[in-house]
Structure formats: structure tokens, C-alpha cells
Amino acid sequence: MIYTVTFNPSLDYIVSVEDFKLGLTNRTNSELMLPGGKGLNVSMVLSNLGIENTAFGFAAGFTGDEITRRIEERGIRADFIHVDNGISRINVKLTSIDGTEINGCGPTIRAEEMNQLIDKLNTLSRGDVLVLAGSIPSSMPDTIYSQIMERLSGRGVVFVVDATRELLVSVLKYHPFLVKPNHHELGEIFDVSLGTRTEVIPYAKRLREMGAENVLVSMAGEGAVLAAADGSVYETAAPEGKLINGVGAGDSMVAGFLAGWMEKKEYRHAFYMGVSAGSASAFSEQLATREEIAAVYQQIEHR
């Protein structure tokens, strides 16, 4: 079973405004509201690909109730812990202004509520996949990912981590099966600027040397790179298509890679599935469907 954890889920209010002006009343010309958070995005794309999974996380207030309702409406098992202090986030995403976002801070997670999540995670066993993705509330320590992985290490649980800087670096000693930074995040780790796939490859390999088994680097319009566990390196230019909504594209890449790996246990296929899922979501108003992913896969495969 695949389990995702989203510590700070959200309702994503995705809008576009034709001629945004500061200090004035602006009206949207399109709007969409979706459950959000990196782990939830992974869960939704996995579900679109027909892969059963469970979404762990925290939900607070009326927004938390709505997130849970929308997730379950999509056929995903939402095993959320209800939090009393605060409300789950509403994130405003202005797609017409170069991806501008205003993200909420989320509720305060108390120790006893965190312990409830730990109890759920303690049921995982050999062969289960745990996806730790996204930011954490300010009430939680920066070491929470590494604490969870330390607790579960030795049980045969497969770890996937999509996080930034210290959250990511701190877990490498537990040899996660997959990490997925974007090229900006990878550059921040090593204090360099990375703009091309050629520049990314040596630093993706360095993350492998630091402990990650597979390093999948998303690069938006520049494509993607995979430094695989068997020592091989795969890269591809971005598929052709119109960018409609980049929200969740990186999370879709994680889901696609996992789905591809589970299907054939081949790194090239998993990489192509990851790139296809990420791109298909970017080319769609919502997260990619199975049919949309398959169409992009055909384009990549027949280049």
C-alpha cells in the first residue's frame, strides 16, 4: 500500500485576473477550488492512475472538513487527524501573474496530535511506500521527516521524499528510494545556480552519493533528469504542450514515477511516466488523468 503524508493540506483557490491592479478591486475571469498539498496531489494522481492509496494528514476547521470531503469524493481514503487549534489553509494562486501565490499558515499541531499520526505510521510494514511531501507547519520541528524515517527504518518501508533544503538533506542518511527536488532546490542545497540538464546531472549524482537511491529532478520547461539507483542517468527535454496550470506538476511527477516503477520495475519507464504525469498536469486545469498521461508518454517515447 502507498501512504502519503500531508502535514499542511489546503484548499487551493486557483484564479486568473486579466488585468490585475494593486490597490483596486480586481475580479477573476476564471476560478477553481481544489484540495491541495503535495502529498494530497500525489494521492490524487495515483488514484487517477488506478493505484489505491491512503492519505494521512491533519485537518482543522471548516476548511479541513471540505478538504476531507473533496478527497473522499475522488475515491481516496483520507485518514486525517482532526486538529482543534486553527483552520486548514486556503492558498490563493494567481495563475495569470507568473504563478503568484499567497499561502496560508495552517493550524497549530500539538504533540498529542502528532503522536496520533505516529501511531498510524507505526502500522506500516515491509513493502509499504511512504511519501513525505511538502512544507510543515511552524509548530512542528524541522527534523520531523528524519524523525519519522528513523522510527520506521529497518522495517522495509520504502521512503519517497519531496521537500526542500534541510528537510531533504536530513533524510538522506536513511536512503530514501526516491527524492524529487526541482533544479532550483537542488541548486540551493549546493549553493549553485543550475539552468540546464547538463549542469544538473553532477549534483543529482551527489545527492545519490549522500544517500538517496534515485534522484528525480524536475526542471519545468527545461525537462527533467533522473540519476537512478543502478548508476544510469536519464534526461529528457520537456514535452510539447501549452502550460495551463503548473500547480501540482512536481507532485504529479512523483506519482507517475511510482506508478511506472510499480508497473515494470524499469527506471526508464518510471522516468518517462514521471515526466508524462508532471507535464500532463501542467497542460491541464486539474491534475492529470490516466488518458492525458498516456498521451504525453507516447510523445516522449516516440521522439
C-alpha positions in Angstrom: 0.0 0.0 0.0 1.1 3.6 -0.7 0.6 6.1 2.0 1.1 9.9 1.6 1.5 12.4 4.4 0.5 16.0 4.1 1.2 17.9 7.2 -0.3 21.2 6.0 -3.1 20.4 3.4 -5.0 23.2 1.8 -7.9 24.3 -0.3 -6.2 25.8 -3.3 -8.2 28.7 -4.8 -6.8 29.0 -8.3 -7.8 32.1 -10.1 -6.8 34.3 -13.0 -7.3 38.0 -13.4 -6.9 39.6 -16.8 -5.5 43.0 -15.7 -4.5 42.8 -12.1 -4.1 46.3 -10.4 -2.7 46.8 -6.9 -4.9 48.9 -4.6 -8.1 48.3 -6.6 -10.9 45.8 -6.7 -10.0 43.0 -9.1 -12.4 40.4 -10.5 -11.5 36.9 -11.6 -12.1 35.7 -15.1 -11.6 32.0 -14.1 -11.5 30.2 -10.8 -11.1 26.7 -9.5 -11.0 25.3 -6.0 -9.2 22.0 -5.3 -7.8 20.1 -2.4 -4.1 20.8 -2.2 -0.8 20.0 -0.6 2.0 18.0 -2.1 1.1 14.7 -0.5 -2.6 15.0 -1.5 -1.6 15.8 -5.0 0.4 12.6 -5.2 -2.5 10.7 -3.8 -4.9 12.2 -6.4 -2.7 11.4 -9.4 -2.1 7.9 -8.1 -5.8 7.5 -7.8 -6.3 8.8 -11.4 -3.9 6.0 -12.5 -5.9 3.4 -10.6 -3.5 2.9 -7.8 -5.0 2.5 -4.3 -3.5 4.7 -1.6 -4.2 6.2 1.8 -3.7 9.9 2.5 -2.6 10.8 6.0 -2.6 14.3 7.3 -4.1 16.9 9.6 -7.4 18.7 9.1 -8.7 21.7 11.1 -11.9 23.7 11.0 -14.4 24.1 8.1 -11.7 24.1 5.5 -10.3 20.8 6.9 -13.8 19.3 6.6 -14.0 20.5 3.0 -10.6 19.1 2.1 -11.6 15.7 3.6 -14.9 15.8 1.7 -13.3 16.6 -1.6 -10.6 14.0 -1.2 -13.0 11.2 -0.4 -15.2 12.3 -3.3 -12.3 11.4 -5.5 -12.3 7.8 -4.1 -9.2 8.3 -1.9 -9.1 7.1 1.7 -8.4 10.2 3.7 -7.2 9.1 7.2 -6.9 12.6 8.7 -6.3 13.6 12.2 -8.7 16.4 13.3 -7.0 19.4 14.9 -8.8 21.8 17.2 -6.4 24.8 17.1 -6.8 26.8 13.9 -8.1 26.0 10.4 -6.5 24.3 7.5 -5.0 26.6 4.9 -6.6 28.4 2.0 -4.0 29.1 -0.7 -4.7 31.7 -3.3 -2.9 31.0 -6.6 -2.9 33.7 -9.3 -2.1 31.8 -12.4 -2.2 34.9 -14.6 0.5 36.7 -12.7 3.5 34.4 -13.3 2.4 31.8 -10.8 2.0 34.3 -7.9 0.7 32.6 -4.7 -0.5 33.6 -1.2 -0.3 30.6 1.1 -2.0 30.3 4.5 0.0 29.3 7.6 -2.2 26.4 8.7 -3.2 25.2 12.2 -1.0 24.5 15.2 -0.2 20.8 15.6 0.1 19.8 19.2 2.3 16.9 20.5 -0.7 14.6 21.2 -2.0 15.1 17.6 1.4 14.4 16.2 1.5 11.2 18.3 -1.7 10.1 16.7 0.0 10.3 13.3 3.0 8.3 14.6 0.6 5.6 15.8 -0.8 5.3 12.3 2.6 5.2 10.7 3.7 2.5 13.2 1.3 0.1 11.4 3.4 0.3 8.1 5.4 -2.8 7.3 7.7 -4.2 4.6 6.8 -3.2 1.1 4.6 -0.3 2.1 5.5 3.0 0.4 5.5 6.2 2.5 5.5 9.5 0.6 6.6 12.5 2.7 6.0 15.7 0.7 5.7 19.4 1.2 6.1 22.0 3.9 5.4 21.6 7.6 3.5 23.9 10.0 5.6 26.3 12.0 4.5 24.4 15.2 6.5 21.3 14.1 10.3 20.8 14.2 12.3 20.9 11.0 13.5 17.4 11.9 10.1 15.8 11.7 10.8 13.9 8.4 14.0 12.4 9.7 12.4 11.5 13.0 9.7 9.6 11.2 12.1 7.8 8.9 14.4 6.9 11.9 11.4 5.4 13.7 10.4 3.3 10.7 13.9 2.4 9.5 14.7 -1.3 9.4 11.1 -2.3 8.7 11.4 -2.5 4.9 9.2 0.6 4.3 10.0 2.4 1.0 10.5 6.1 1.5 9.8 8.9 -1.0 10.6 12.5 -0.1 9.7 15.7 -1.9 11.0 18.5 0.3 13.4 21.4 0.3 16.9 22.1 1.8 17.3 20.8 5.3 14.1 18.8 5.3 15.5 16.9 2.3 19.2 16.7 3.3 18.5 15.4 6.8 16.7 12.3 5.5 19.4 11.1 3.0 21.1 9.0 5.6 18.0 6.8 5.7 18.5 6.0 2.0 15.1 7.1 0.6 14.1 5.2 -2.6 13.3 8.5 -4.3 13.8 12.2 -3.7 12.4 14.8 -6.1 13.9 18.3 -5.9 13.4 20.8 -8.7 16.6 22.3 -10.2 16.3 25.5 -8.1 16.0 23.5 -4.8 18.9 21.3 -5.9 21.0 24.4 -6.6 20.1 25.8 -3.1 21.4 22.7 -1.4 24.8 23.1 -3.1 24.8 26.9 -3.3 25.0 26.9 -7.1 22.7 28.1 -9.9 21.6 25.3 -12.2 19.9 26.1 -15.5 20.5 23.2 -17.9 20.2 19.4 -17.7 23.9 19.0 -18.2 24.5 21.3 -15.2 22.0 19.3 -13.0 23.5 15.8 -13.6 26.6 16.0 -11.4 24.6 17.4 -8.5 21.9 14.8 -8.8 24.7 12.2 -8.6 26.0 13.9 -5.5 22.6 13.5 -3.8 22.9 9.8 -4.6 26.3 9.7 -3.1 24.8 11.3 0.0 22.3 8.5 0.4 19.3 8.8 -1.9 18.7 5.8 -4.2 17.0 7.7 -7.0 17.2 11.4 -7.6 14.5 12.8 -9.9 15.0 16.5 -10.8 12.1 18.5 -12.3 13.1 21.5 -14.4 9.8 22.9 -15.7 10.3 24.0 -19.4 13.9 22.5 -19.4 12.6 18.9 -18.9 13.9 16.5 -16.2 16.8 14.4 -15.1 17.0 11.1 -13.3 20.1 9.8 -11.5 19.0 6.2 -11.0 19.9 3.6 -8.3 21.7 1.4 -10.9 24.1 4.3 -11.8 22.4 5.2 -15.1 21.3 8.7 -15.9 18.2 9.6 -17.9 17.3 13.0 -19.2 14.6 14.5 -21.5 13.5 17.8 -22.8 10.1 19.0 -21.8 7.2 17.5 -23.8 5.4 19.9 -26.2 2.2 21.4 -24.8 0.6 24.6 -23.5 1.2 25.5 -19.9 -2.2 26.0 -18.3 -1.6 25.3 -14.6 1.7 24.4 -13.0 0.2 23.7 -9.6 0.9 20.1 -8.6 3.1 19.3 -11.6 6.1 18.2 -9.5 3.8 16.1 -7.2 2.3 14.5 -10.3 5.8 13.6 -11.4 6.4 11.7 -8.1 3.1 9.9 -8.6 3.9 9.0 -12.2 7.4 7.7 -11.3 6.0 5.5 -8.5 3.2 4.2 -10.8 5.7 3.4 -13.6 8.2 1.7 -11.2 5.4 -0.5 -9.7 4.3 -1.4 -13.2 7.5 -2.6 -14.8 10.4 -2.1 -12.2 12.3 -0.3 -15.0 13.9 3.1 -14.4 13.5 4.4 -18.0 9.7 3.6 -17.9 9.4 5.1 -14.4 11.2 8.2 -15.5 9.0 8.6 -18.6 5.9 8.1 -16.5 7.0 10.7 -14.1 7.7 13.3 -16.8 4.5 12.4 -18.5 2.4 12.8 -15.4 4.1 16.1 -14.4 3.7 17.6 -17.9 0.1 16.3 -18.3 -0.9 18.1 -15.1 0.9 21.3 -16.3 -1.1 21.1 -19.5 -4.4 20.7 -17.7 -6.6 22.9 -15.4 -6.7 20.0 -12.9 -4.3 17.1 -12.1 -3.6 14.8 -14.9 -5.9 11.9 -15.8 -4.7 8.5 -17.0 -5.6 9.3 -20.6 -3.7 12.6 -20.5 -0.6 11.0 -19.1 -0.7 8.2 -21.7 -0.9 10.8 -24.5 2.2 12.6 -23.2 4.0 9.3 -22.7 3.5 8.5 -26.4 5.1 11.8 -27.3 8.2 11.2 -25.2 8.6 7.6 -26.2 8.5 8.3 -29.9 10.9 11.2 -30.1 
